[in-house]
Amino acid sequence: MASSCSPRQSDSPPHSGPPRHRVVVLALDGVIPFDLGIPARLFGAAADPDGQPLYDVVTCGLSAGPVTTTEDYQLYVEHGAEALATADTVIVPPAYPIVDEIADGAALAPELAAALAGIRPGARKVALCTGAYVFAAAGLLDGRMVTTHWNQAEHMEEQFPALSVDPNVLFIDDGDILTSAGVAAAIDLCLHLIRTDHGSSVANFAARACVVPPSRDGGQAQYIERPVPAPTATGTGPARAWALERLHEPLALQDLAGQARMSIRTFTRQFRTETGQSPGQWLTRQRVDLARHLLEATDLPIDRVAERAGFGTATSMRQHLRASVGVSPQAYRRTFARV
């Protein structure tokens, strides 16, 4: 039988060496099973070059035992809230009616408030979709820019004025606080965390193992009530595919529009509708991603990486890489060349 993208931790070979990063997922009553399963699937598929898992993923409830779900079945979790104190990363998926109650102004139940207070200082806190309401009610999002499902963004900002909500992105990484939009954006955020921790090679392997797209940038727009284009409509997809084969070349907006057989004005409008970005922003993102891959996977000199990625000069690439990931090409290579 083909192997799963997330083997059971107990099936993994004995681990020696530094402790693995521990991810603890909090399953509250009313949890959505799909969202609950995403972290274990993605983090469980992240492995080092020897095939050793890079994360320990644990699911806990407020107490060990049965947890209700939004579907017609229960789950049984073996760990209680004490597991949160052992976490390097805590993830809270959405759960109902808890989220609805918080959205209506209810305070956190004392048991849940105490469990969240037990998270150790410095642990990453990750909210998937409307799970952000749980962290917001605990005061953990005060002063932060966050996201959530677009149809809850305005209400969340009204309910918790100490935070700001951007409804137009897939996820937001604010250091120790990360939030995502609905459903599939949780996959994007988990892959982003793996990529941040271990580089794109590991994240791409996990994505391939789970048969999901390897990367959608956090700044990509949520799909908010946009009509589906008619089957005969001409989109910008072919132009993007054409550009991806030529990132090392100078690419003018008129060249991209020409590939789509559109005027520049129409192409720019259609491009933003389909991707949530301008053509220039999208091109820069693709070039940064290519540069990151080349820095991780090759020994090419920095100047050559800049040329291959379409930045022309090392100075230009350095500026864009620092703006995107906060480090220089040399520092990035030192961090991720080992993976």
Phi, psi and chi 1 to 4 in degrees:
 res  aa     phi    psi   chi1   chi2   chi3   chi4
   1 MET       -  141.6 -176.0 -171.7  -23.7      -
   2 ALA   -64.6  145.6      -      -      -      -
   3 SER   -73.4  148.2   61.6      -      -      -
   4 SER   -73.4  159.4  157.5      -      -      -
   5 CYS   -76.8   -7.4   76.7      -      -      -
   6 SER  -142.0   86.3  178.1      -      -      -
   7 PRO   -66.0  151.7   23.6  -31.6      -      -
   8 ARG   -61.1  138.8  -71.6  172.0   55.2   86.5
   9 GLN   -57.1  -33.7  -64.3  -66.0  -29.7      -
  10 SER   -69.3  -17.7   58.1      -      -      -
  11 ASP   -84.8   -8.9  -65.5  -23.0      -      -
  12 SER   -78.3  150.8  -57.1      -      -      -
  13 PRO   -60.1  155.2  -18.2   28.9      -      -
  14 PRO   -55.4  141.6  -23.1   32.2      -      -
  15 HIS  -102.1  130.0  174.4   68.1      -      -
  16 SER  -125.5  152.1   60.3      -      -      -
  17 GLY   111.8 -165.2      -      -      -      -
  18 PRO   -61.6  150.2    2.7   -1.1      -      -
  19 PRO   -59.6  143.7  -17.5   28.1      -      -
  20 ARG   -73.6  154.4  -63.3  178.5 -173.3  133.9
  21 HIS   -63.6  128.8 -173.2  105.7      -      -
  22 ARG  -102.7  119.9 -172.2  173.3  178.7   86.1
  23 VAL  -105.3  123.7  177.3      -      -      -
  24 VAL  -115.8  123.6  177.8      -      -      -
  25 VAL  -105.3  124.6 -173.2      -      -      -
  26 LEU   -91.7  113.4  178.5   58.3      -      -
  27 ALA   -96.8  104.0      -      -      -      -
  28 LEU   -90.8  155.3  -61.8  170.5      -      -
  29 ASP   -55.0  133.3  -83.4  -30.4      -      -
  30 GLY    89.1   13.9      -      -      -      -
  31 VAL   -65.0  148.1   69.8      -      -      -
  32 ILE   -84.4  117.5  -61.1  175.6      -      -
  33 PRO   -58.1  -38.2  -26.0   35.0      -      -
  34 PHE   -59.4  -50.7 -178.7   87.9      -      -
  35 ASP   -63.0  -39.2  -61.5   71.1      -      -
  36 LEU   -61.1  -36.5  176.8   64.4      -      -
  37 GLY   -80.9  -15.8      -      -      -      -
  38 ILE   -60.8  -49.0  -72.3  171.4      -      -
  39 PRO   -60.1  -43.5  -25.5   36.2      -      -
  40 ALA   -63.5  -37.9      -      -      -      -
  41 ARG   -65.4  -47.9  -60.4  -72.9  -78.5 -179.1
  42 LEU   -75.9  -52.9  -88.3  -62.1      -      -
  43 PHE   -65.2  -31.7  -70.2  107.0      -      -
  44 GLY   -68.4  -19.4      -      -      -      -
  45 ALA   -92.4   -5.2      -      -      -      -
  46 ALA   -83.4  121.4      -      -      -      -
  47 ALA  -136.5  156.7      -      -      -      -
  48 ASP   -82.2  178.0   68.4   14.9      -      -
  49 PRO   -59.8  -21.5  -27.5   36.8      -      -
  50 ASP   -89.5    4.4  -64.6  -35.4      -      -
  51 GLY    83.1    8.9      -      -      -      -
  52 GLN   -82.8  134.5  -63.6  -64.7  -51.2      -
  53 PRO   -59.0  142.2  -21.6   32.7      -      -
  54 LEU   -96.6  -11.1  -69.3  166.3      -      -
  55 TYR  -133.0  147.7  -61.8   89.0      -      -
  56 ASP  -102.2  124.2  -78.4  -34.0      -      -
  57 VAL  -113.2  124.5 -175.0      -      -      -
  58 VAL  -125.2  137.1  171.0      -      -      -
  59 THR  -106.6  132.3  -57.3      -      -      -
  60 CYS  -132.2  160.2   75.7      -      -      -
  61 GLY  -112.4 -175.1      -      -      -      -
  62 LEU   -66.6  -25.3  -68.4  179.2      -      -
  63 SER  -147.7  157.0   58.2      -      -      -
  64 ALA   -66.2  143.1      -      -      -      -
  65 GLY   133.7 -161.6      -      -      -      -
  66 PRO   -71.3  143.4   23.8  -32.0      -      -
  67 VAL  -126.8  128.8  174.1      -      -      -
  68 THR   -74.1  157.5   62.5      -      -      -
  69 THR  -127.5  176.9   73.4      -      -      -
  70 THR   -76.5   -8.4   53.3      -      -      -
  71 GLU  -101.8 -170.2  -50.5  -52.2  -38.8      -
  72 ASP   -92.0   38.2   60.6  -16.9      -      -
  73 TYR  -152.7  161.6   54.8   85.1      -      -
  74 GLN  -106.5  162.7  -70.3 -174.1  -33.2      -
  75 LEU  -116.6  154.5  -57.8  170.7      -      -
  76 TYR  -116.0  122.0 -173.2   92.7      -      -
  77 VAL  -108.8  141.2  -64.3      -      -      -
  78 GLU   -90.1   -9.4  -62.9 -179.1   -5.1      -
  79 HIS  -121.0  145.7  -55.3  -82.8      -      -
  80 GLY   -98.0 -171.9      -      -      -      -
  81 ALA   -64.1  -16.5      -      -      -      -
  82 GLU   -60.1  -22.1   65.4  -81.2   -3.5      -
  83 ALA   -65.0  -26.1      -      -      -      -
  84 LEU   -61.0  -32.1  -65.1  173.0      -      -
  85 ALA   -70.3  -13.9      -      -      -      -
  86 THR   -97.7   -0.1   70.7      -      -      -
  87 ALA   -84.0  141.3      -      -      -      -
  88 ASP   -87.3  -30.6  -60.6  -58.9      -      -
  89 THR  -136.0  129.3  -65.3      -      -      -
  90 VAL  -109.8  130.8  171.8      -      -      -
  91 ILE  -120.8  131.4  -60.5 -179.4      -      -
  92 VAL  -118.3  107.4  176.2      -      -      -
  93 PRO   -79.1  165.6   -6.7   23.1      -      -
  94 PRO   -69.5  147.9   23.0  -31.8      -      -
  95 ALA  -145.6  140.4      -      -      -      -
  96 TYR  -127.6  139.3  -64.2   89.0      -      -
  97 PRO   -92.1    6.8   34.1  -37.0      -      -
  98 ILE   -54.7  -47.0  -67.2  173.1      -      -
  99 VAL   -61.5  -44.5  163.8      -      -      -
 100 ASP   -62.5  -39.0  -73.2  -25.1      -      -
 101 GLU   -64.4  -43.4  -68.9  167.3   -5.3      -
 102 ILE   -64.3  -42.4  -65.3  171.7      -      -
 103 ALA   -61.2  -27.7      -      -      -      -
 104 ASP   -87.1    3.1  -71.6  -20.9      -      -
 105 GLY   106.5    2.0      -      -      -      -
 106 ALA   -71.6  145.5      -      -      -      -
 107 ALA   -78.7  161.3      -      -      -      -
 108 LEU   -63.3  141.1  -69.4 -178.2      -      -
 109 ALA   -60.6  143.4      -      -      -      -
 110 PRO   -52.9  -38.4  -26.4   34.3      -      -
 111 GLU   -64.5  -40.6 -173.9 -178.6   14.8      -
 112 LEU   -71.5  -41.8  175.8   52.9      -      -
 113 ALA   -59.3  -42.3      -      -      -      -
 114 ALA   -66.0  -38.2      -      -      -      -
 115 ALA   -63.6  -44.0      -      -      -      -
 116 LEU   -68.5  -33.5  -63.6  175.7      -      -
 117 ALA   -66.4  -18.9      -      -      -      -
 118 GLY   -83.3   -5.2      -      -      -      -
 119 ILE   -66.3  130.6  -60.7  172.5      -      -
 120 ARG   -70.7  148.5   66.5  175.6 -178.2   80.8
 121 PRO   -58.3  139.1  -22.9   32.8      -      -
 122 GLY    93.2  -14.2      -      -      -      -
 123 ALA   -69.9  141.6      -      -      -      -
 124 ARG   -71.1  141.6  -78.6 -169.3  -53.7 -147.3
 125 LYS  -120.6  123.3  -69.0  168.1  -78.8  -68.7
 126 VAL  -124.0  124.8  179.4      -      -      -
 127 ALA  -111.3  128.6      -      -      -      -
 128 LEU   -97.2  123.8  -54.3 -177.5      -      -
 129 CYS    54.1 -128.6 -167.1      -      -      -
 130 THR   -77.3    1.9   54.3      -      -      -
 131 GLY   -58.4  -18.1      -      -      -      -
 132 ALA   -60.0  -27.4      -      -      -      -
 133 TYR   -59.7  -35.3  -89.1  107.1      -      -
 134 VAL   -65.2  -48.6  175.4      -      -      -
 135 PHE   -65.8  -37.0  -77.4  152.3      -      -
 136 ALA   -62.4  -43.6      -      -      -      -
 137 ALA   -65.7  -24.4      -      -      -      -
 138 ALA   -85.8   -1.4      -      -      -      -
 139 GLY    79.8   10.4      -      -      -      -
 140 LEU   -81.0  -12.1  -63.4  173.3      -      -
 141 LEU  -105.8    5.0  -56.1 -173.9      -      -
 142 ASP   -58.8  132.2  -70.8   -2.7      -      -
 143 GLY    78.4    6.8      -      -      -      -
 144 ARG  -106.6  154.2  -56.7  -68.1 -171.1  123.7
 145 MET   -93.4  124.5  174.7   65.5   73.1      -
 146 VAL  -132.8  172.8  -56.8      -      -      -
 147 THR  -133.9  168.0 -166.3      -      -      -
 148 THR  -160.4 -173.7 -171.5      -      -      -
 149 HIS   -57.8  136.2 -165.9  -72.6      -      -
 150 TRP   -55.4  -31.1   59.8  -92.6      -      -
 151 ASN   -79.5   -2.9   68.4    4.5      -      -
 152 GLN  -112.0   -6.1  -74.1  -67.1  -43.4      -
 153 ALA   -60.5  -50.2      -      -      -      -
 154 GLU   -64.2  -41.7 -175.9  176.4   -5.7      -
 155 HIS   -66.4  -40.2 -179.0   76.1      -      -
 156 MET   -63.1  -40.8  177.1  178.1  -76.7      -
 157 GLU   -67.2  -35.0 -160.2  165.3   51.4      -
 158 GLU   -69.4  -40.6  -68.5  174.0   -5.5      -
 159 GLN   -70.3  -33.6 -176.3   74.4   19.8      -
 160 PHE  -128.7   80.1  -59.8  100.5      -      -
 161 PRO   -66.4  -11.2   20.6  -31.3      -      -
 162 ALA   -77.2   -8.5      -      -      -      -
 163 LEU  -118.0  166.2   57.2   79.8      -      -
 164 SER  -121.7  140.4  -60.9      -      -      -
 165 VAL  -117.2  127.8 -177.9      -      -      -
 166 ASP  -103.1  110.0 -176.1  -13.9      -      -
 167 PRO   -84.7    1.0   33.5  -35.4      -      -
 168 ASN  -106.4   14.2  -60.8  -48.0      -      -
 169 VAL  -128.7  162.8  -64.1      -      -      -
 170 LEU   -79.8  -39.5  -64.5  178.2      -      -
 171 PHE  -158.2  162.3   61.3   82.2      -      -
 172 ILE  -130.2  128.6  -69.9  178.3      -      -
 173 ASP  -104.8  109.0 -179.9  -17.1      -      -
 174 ASP  -114.6   45.7 -165.9   19.6      -      -
 175 GLY    80.2 -102.7      -      -      -      -
 176 ASP   -88.8   -1.8   61.5  -29.0      -      -
 177 ILE  -124.4  124.4  -64.9  -74.8      -      -
 178 LEU  -132.0  139.1  -61.2   97.6      -      -
 179 THR  -135.7  151.5   50.0      -      -      -
 180 SER  -131.0  164.2   75.9      -      -      -
 181 ALA   -82.6 -158.3      -      -      -      -
 182 GLY   -77.6  147.5      -      -      -      -
 183 VAL    47.2 -100.1 -166.4      -      -      -
 184 ALA   -62.6  -23.9      -      -      -      -
 185 ALA   -63.9  -24.6      -      -      -      -
 186 ALA   -64.3  -35.8      -      -      -      -
 187 ILE   -64.2  -44.8  -63.2  173.6      -      -
 188 ASP   -59.1  -41.5  -60.7  -49.8      -      -
 189 LEU   -68.3  -42.3  179.1   50.7      -      -
 190 CYS   -63.2  -41.4  -72.1      -      -      -
 191 LEU   -65.1  -36.4  -73.1  171.4      -      -
 192 HIS   -61.4  -41.7  166.4   76.4      -      -
 193 LEU   -64.5  -43.1  -75.0  167.2      -      -
 194 ILE   -62.5  -42.5  -64.9  169.5      -      -
 195 ARG   -63.9  -40.5 -172.3  173.9  -63.3  107.3
 196 THR   -64.4  -41.5  -61.3      -      -      -
 197 ASP   -74.7  -39.6  -68.0  -15.5      -      -
 198 HIS  -134.0    2.4  -62.0  -70.8      -      -
 199 GLY    94.7  167.1      -      -      -      -
 200 SER   -72.6  -26.4   62.2      -      -      -
 201 SER   -62.6  -45.0  -66.0      -      -      -
 202 VAL   -67.1  -44.0  172.6      -      -      -
 203 ALA   -64.2  -40.5      -      -      -      -
 204 ASN   -66.3  -37.4  -70.1  -12.0      -      -
 205 PHE   -63.1  -45.0  176.4   83.2      -      -
 206 ALA   -61.4  -40.1      -      -      -      -
 207 ALA   -64.6  -44.0      -      -      -      -
 208 ARG   -63.6  -41.4  -74.4 -165.0  -57.7  -87.8
 209 ALA   -61.0  -34.3      -      -      -      -
 210 CYS   -97.1    1.9  -65.4      -      -      -
 211 VAL    56.0   53.4 -161.2      -      -      -
 212 VAL  -130.5  158.9  -65.0      -      -      -
 213 PRO   -59.0  137.5  -22.9   33.0      -      -
 214 PRO   -71.0  -25.7   23.4  -32.3      -      -
 215 SER  -160.5  125.3  176.4      -      -      -
 216 ARG  -125.7  124.3  -69.1 -164.8  -60.4  167.2
 217 ASP   -62.5  144.1 -177.3   64.8      -      -
 218 GLY   -59.2  -28.5      -      -      -      -
 219 GLY   -78.7   -4.9      -      -      -      -
 220 GLN   -63.8  143.1 -177.4  170.5  -29.4      -
 221 ALA   -71.2  146.9      -      -      -      -
 222 GLN   -68.0  156.8  -65.5 -173.9   37.4      -
 223 TYR   -90.0   95.9  -61.6  105.7      -      -
 224 ILE  -107.7   98.2  -54.3  175.1      -      -
 225 GLU    46.4   46.2  -65.5 -175.9  -25.4      -
 226 ARG   -98.1  134.7  -70.3 -176.5  178.0  142.3
 227 PRO   -65.5  145.4   23.7  -33.0      -      -
 228 VAL   -75.7  127.7  177.1      -      -      -
 229 PRO   -60.9  147.1  -21.0   31.6      -      -
 230 ALA   -61.0  147.7      -      -      -      -
 231 PRO   -55.6  -28.5  -23.5   32.4      -      -
 232 THR   -86.5   -6.7   55.8      -      -      -
 233 ALA   -67.7  146.9      -      -      -      -
 234 THR   -92.4  120.0  -58.6      -      -      -
 235 GLY  -100.3 -177.1      -      -      -      -
 236 THR   -96.6    1.1   64.5      -      -      -
 237 GLY   -56.4  -49.1      -      -      -      -
 238 PRO   -59.1  -36.6  -26.7   36.2      -      -
 239 ALA   -67.0  -38.5      -      -      -      -
 240 ARG   -65.9  -41.8  -78.9  178.3  -86.1  141.1
 241 ALA   -61.9  -40.7      -      -      -      -
 242 TRP   -62.2  -43.6  177.1   84.0      -      -
 243 ALA   -65.7  -37.2      -      -      -      -
 244 LEU   -63.4  -25.4  -73.0  173.3      -      -
 245 GLU   -82.0   -6.4  -62.3  -65.0  -35.7      -
 246 ARG  -134.6   29.4  -63.7  165.5  175.2   80.6
 247 LEU   -61.1  -24.4  -69.2  176.9      -      -
 248 HIS   -76.4  -10.4   58.9  -72.8      -      -
 249 GLU   -99.8  156.3  -58.6  175.2    4.0      -
 250 PRO   -64.7  130.1  -17.7   30.3      -      -
 251 LEU  -124.8  112.0  -65.8  173.6      -      -
 252 ALA   -89.7  154.4      -      -      -      -
 253 LEU   -58.2  -38.1 -179.2   56.0      -      -
 254 GLN   -66.2  -28.6   63.6 -173.0   31.3      -
 255 ASP   -67.1  -44.7  -62.3  -31.7      -      -
 256 LEU   -64.4  -44.9  -67.8  168.5      -      -
 257 ALA   -62.6  -36.9      -      -      -      -
 258 GLY   -64.0  -38.0      -      -      -      -
 259 GLN   -62.9  -33.0  -72.4  -63.6  -45.8      -
 260 ALA   -88.6   -2.6      -      -      -      -
 261 ARG    56.0   46.5  -65.1 -179.2  171.8   81.9
 262 MET  -129.5  159.3  -62.9  179.2 -174.4      -
 263 SER   -68.8  159.0   69.0      -      -      -
 264 ILE   -59.2  -41.8  -70.1  177.1      -      -
 265 ARG   -63.9  -46.5 -178.2  176.9 -179.8  179.8
 266 THR   -65.3  -43.0  -60.8      -      -      -
 267 PHE   -61.5  -44.8  177.3   80.5      -      -
 268 THR   -61.6  -43.5  -58.4      -      -      -
 269 ARG   -64.6  -45.8 -177.7  174.1   62.0 -110.0
 270 GLN   -65.9  -38.9 -178.2   72.5   13.8      -
 271 PHE   -61.3  -45.3 -163.3   99.3      -      -
 272 ARG   -66.9  -36.1 -172.6  176.2  -71.3  -82.3
 273 THR   -61.7  -41.4  -62.5      -      -      -
 274 GLU   -80.8  -31.3  -67.2  179.3    9.3      -
 275 THR  -116.2  -16.8   70.1      -      -      -
 276 GLY    78.6    7.2      -      -      -      -
 277 GLN  -134.4  159.7  -60.5  172.4  -57.1      -
 278 SER   -76.3  159.5   71.1      -      -      -
 279 PRO   -55.6  -39.3  -27.9   36.1      -      -
 280 GLY   -65.0  -43.5      -      -      -      -
 281 GLN   -62.4  -42.4  -70.2  169.6  -29.5      -
 282 TRP   -64.0  -44.9 -179.1   85.7      -      -
 283 LEU   -60.4  -43.5  -90.0  175.8      -      -
 284 THR   -61.9  -41.1  -62.4      -      -      -
 285 ARG   -62.4  -43.2  177.1   72.0  -95.5  172.8
 286 GLN   -65.7  -38.6  -55.2  -46.4  -51.9      -
 287 ARG   -69.4  -37.9  -74.4  173.6  164.8  150.0
 288 VAL   -63.3  -43.8  166.5      -      -      -
 289 ASP   -62.4  -40.5  -73.4  -13.4      -      -
 290 LEU   -65.9  -42.2  176.8   56.3      -      -
 291 ALA   -61.2  -42.3      -      -      -      -
 292 ARG   -60.7  -43.8  -69.9  168.8   65.5  177.7
 293 HIS   -62.2  -44.7  170.3   72.4      -      -
 294 LEU   -65.8  -37.1  -66.9  171.9      -      -
 295 LEU   -65.8  -35.4  -70.8  168.2      -      -
 296 GLU   -78.5  -41.9  -64.4  171.0   19.1      -
 297 ALA  -102.1   -7.4      -      -      -      -
 298 THR  -131.5  168.6   75.5      -      -      -
 299 ASP  -106.3   19.8  -65.6  -38.2      -      -
 300 LEU   -58.5  141.5  -71.8  171.8      -      -
 301 PRO   -58.4  155.2  -20.3   31.3      -      -
 302 ILE   -58.0  -41.0  -61.6  -60.4      -      -
 303 ASP   -61.3  -39.2  -73.1  -15.8      -      -
 304 ARG   -69.8  -38.5 -176.5   63.9  179.1  137.9
 305 VAL   -59.9  -44.1  170.9      -      -      -
 306 ALA   -59.9  -40.7      -      -      -      -
 307 GLU   -66.3  -47.4  -68.1  173.5    7.6      -
 308 ARG   -63.3  -33.4  -70.3  -90.2  -61.9  -88.5
 309 ALA   -85.6   -4.3      -      -      -      -
 310 GLY    88.7   11.6      -      -      -      -
 311 PHE   -87.3  -14.8  -72.6  113.6      -      -
 312 GLY    83.5  -57.4      -      -      -      -
 313 THR  -125.8  154.9   67.4      -      -      -
 314 ALA   -62.8  -33.0      -      -      -      -
 315 THR   -63.8  -44.4  -60.6      -      -      -
 316 SER   -63.5  -45.4  175.3      -      -      -
 317 MET   -62.6  -40.2 -177.8  177.3   72.9      -
 318 ARG   -59.8  -43.1 -173.4  177.4  -60.4  109.4
 319 GLN   -63.2  -44.6  -68.0  170.8  -16.8      -
 320 HIS   -71.5  -38.3  -75.9   99.4      -      -
 321 LEU   -67.3  -40.9 -165.6   67.7      -      -
 322 ARG   -65.1  -38.5 -171.4  174.6  -68.5  -81.5
 323 ALA   -66.2  -32.5      -      -      -      -
 324 SER   -84.2  -48.6  176.6      -      -      -
 325 VAL  -119.9   -3.1  -63.5      -      -      -
 326 GLY    85.6    7.6      -      -      -      -
 327 VAL  -136.8  165.1  -62.6      -      -      -
 328 SER   -78.8  163.0   68.3      -      -      -
 329 PRO   -56.3  -41.6  -26.3   34.6      -      -
 330 GLN   -63.2  -43.2  -68.5   88.4  -15.1      -
 331 ALA   -66.6  -38.2      -      -      -      -
 332 TYR   -63.7  -44.7 -171.7   87.0      -      -
 333 ARG   -62.9  -42.1  171.2  168.0  -86.3  170.1
 334 ARG   -61.5  -35.0  -76.2 -164.8  -59.0  -89.5
 335 THR   -74.4  -40.9  -59.0      -      -      -
 336 PHE  -112.6   -6.7  -67.6  119.4      -      -
 337 ALA   -63.7  -20.7      -      -      -      -
 338 ARG   -74.8  -17.4   67.6 -178.5 -173.4  -82.4
 339 VAL   -90.1      - -125.9      -      -      -
